[in-house]
Amino acid sequence: MRLLTNADVELAATLALCARMGNARKILERLRDGYEDPAAGPRAMLEYGLCRAVFLLNDRNDSDKGPHQLTAVQAFSRCLDLDPQSWLPRFLRIELNSVMGGVMPGGTSVPAEQDIETLLSLQAGVADPPPYFLSTHAARLRARLRTGTVTAAVEEFAAATAAAGVTAVGFSFPYLDLPFRESVLLLRHLGHSADAESVKATGLAIYRESLPLQVA
């Protein structure tokens, strides 16, 4: 299984900086050229999808958000066609499809719930799992909370957390904290404040500098 690398973390940070400084076009065009190359491999597809996903978070122009989201999902799907055991594109596809509540119109993808189960199965085969694997369990918690299965979902997440142990990742990466934050908000909305605080504490133990989680 291909896990997150330092190159992934550094690229995401560079992309976020470019987006905030308003000079994203040049790097977007360069990565798009690599993606559209007929000989492009999974790395080029991952990088272009990550570019679009990061710009989705940082682009102030709402009219660009839809194209960023759709193109990112398409790029991750192409990447997974070639490298189905790559962790990052599947996780990011989960998050982008989850925002839409299903498969994006015009996208070549699968439902987020199916991706979650596939990713959990792949994670189970990793001997020394990294702490960000719990983000996939948080994504499953969020999905099940949306169907109203609160008690079973919370117990399942607690068991996964206890089995894995909770340690800090030691880096910042977009979207990893998102299923924790959304699960916290859902639990509060459903009247489970104590469970919400427990999930929030777990998320902050992993992603200590997550401002979205801190203010959730």
N, C-alpha and C positions, 0 to 999 in steps of 0.2 A: 504494500500500500504506500502510495506517495503522500508523505505528510507535508505540513507547512515547512518552508525553508526560510533561511535568512534572506535569500533573494526575494521571496514573496513579500516579506515584511518590509524590506527596503523599498521595493517597487511601490507598494501601497502608500508608504510615507511620502515618496517622491510625487506620486500622482495627486495625493491630497494637497501637498504644498503647491503644485502647479495650478490646481483648480482654485485654490484660495487666492493665488497671485494673479489670476486672470490670464495665464499664458498656457492654457491647456491644449489649444488647437494643434500646436506643433507636435507634441508627444502623442496626441490622439491620432493624427495623420500617420505618424511613423508606425505606431502599433497596428493601425488599420491596414497599412500596406503589407506588414508581415502576416497579418491574419488572412488577407485576401490572396496571398501568394499560393498558387496551386500546390506547391511543395510544402506548405505550412504544416508543422507538427503540432502536437498538443500544447507545447509551451507557448507558441505564438497565439494560440486560441485562448489559453488561460490568461495571458498578459492583456490581450485586448478585452476580454470579458471583465477582468479586474479593473481595467481602466474605465470602462463604462460604468461599472458598479460604484467605483469611488466617485466618479463625476456625478452620478445620480445623487449622492449624499451632499455634494458640495456645490452643485450648479444652482445658481439663483434664478435661472430662467425656467419657469415651470413647464413651458412648452417643450423643453429638451428632455424632461424627465422620462416621459413615455418612451421615446426612442432609445435613451440610455438603458432603460430597464429591459425592453424587448431585445435589443441587440446583445446585452450582456447574457441574457438567458440563452439566446441562440449560440453565442460563442462558447458558453459553458457546456451546452449540449453537444456541440461538435467536438470539444475537448474530451468529453466523457465517451463519445463514440470510439475514440482512439485509445483512451486511457481510462477505462471504467473504474479503476481502483484508486484514482486520484482523489484525495480528500477535499481539497479546497473548492474545486468547481462544483462538486455535488452539494457541499454545504451552502455555498453562495447561491446556487440554483434553488435550494430549499427556501432560503430567506427571501429571494426575489419573488418566487411563486407564492410564498406565504402572504406577502404584502397584498397580492391580487386575490387571495382567497382561492387559488386554484391555478391551473395552467394558464399562462398569459395568452390572450388572443393573438394568433399569428405566430406563436412560439412553437418550437419543436422541443417539447419537454415532456415530463411526466408529473403527476400530482406530487405535491410536497410530501404528503404522507408516505408515498411509495419510496421516494428518495430517502426519507428519514429511516425507514426500516432497512433499506439497502445499506445505508451508511453505518447504522448500528451493527449490522451483521459483519461488515468489513472491519469495524473497530474491534469487534470481539476477537479477531485474529491477531491483534497487535500485542506483543508480549509486554511492552513497557509503555502503556498508553499515556500520551501527554495530557495535561489538565484541560486543554481546550476541547477534548472529546466530550466533556460534560455539556458543551453547547448543543450537541446533537440531542442529548437527553432532555435539555431544556426546550428544544424545538418540539420534541414529542410531547412534553408536558403541555406546551402552549396549544398544540393541535388538539389534544384530548380535552383541555379546558374549554376549547371552543365548542365541543360537542356536549359539554355539561357533565362529563365524568370526573368530577372534581376529586373526591376522596381517593379513588383508585389511582388517578393520575399523580396526585401528590405523594401517595405512598410509594408508587413505582419510582418516582424521581428521587425520593429520599433513599430508597434502597440502592439505586444506581450511584448516588453520591457517596453513601457509606462504603460501598464496594470499591469505588475508585480512589477515594481520598481526595482532599481538596488542597491544591497548592497553586500559587500564583504562576501565571504564564511568563511573566518577565518581559513582555513586549506589548505594544498596542497594535491592534489590527481591526479594521472596520468590520462590522456585522457580527463579530463573535459574541458580543454582549447582548445583541438585540433580542434573542429568544428569552433571555433572563428578564430583561426589562419588560417585555410584553407579557410574560407570564406573571410578573409581579402586578402589573396593572389589571390583568384579567382576574387574578385572585382577589384583589381589593374590590373590584367591581362585583364579584360574586359573593362578597361578604366574608372572605376568608383572610382576614388581616394578618393573623399570626402566621399562616402558611406563606403569605406574601412576604413578610419580613424574613422568614427563613430562607426563601428562594433568593431574595435580595442579598442576604448575608453571604450565601454561597457564591453568587455571582461576583460580589465585590471581593471575596477572598481570592478568586481567580483573576479578575480584571480590576485590580486595585485603583487604577486611574480612570475608570469609566465614569465620565460625567453624567451620561444618560442614566446609569444605574444609581449614581449617588443622589440624583434629584427625583428618581422615580417614587 
